[in-house]
Amino acid sequence: MERLVSIKDLINAKVYDSEQAVLEDALRHLLRARPDLRLRVAIYRYQHDEISLAKAAHLAGVSWQQMRDILLEQGVPVRLGPDSLAEAEAEVATLRKHLA
């Protein structure tokens, strides 16, 4: 199957400034169109990158309570409570952004 548009076409047509910009926009649209992928990434990052429950919920596009329930359903141990004041403040900021 012939490719209709390439990354280079988008850059040469001055639609995007760089390959990185094309990839970031494509990824953003993919994750917007596929909430199941956002959820899988949120679970992975929660398990491996030590992001907070609030950040995982924000990434997945669900509430804190929904994310907690999803993690429990998936057999992922839920870490409750921040380890530091900075982490607590970051969680509050993420929750405020999500609720706005």
Summary of the structure (lengths in Angstrom):
residues: 100
radius of gyration: 17.5
end to end distance: 44.5
largest distance: 54.4
contacts: 236
relative contact order: 0.10
helix: 68%
strand: 0%
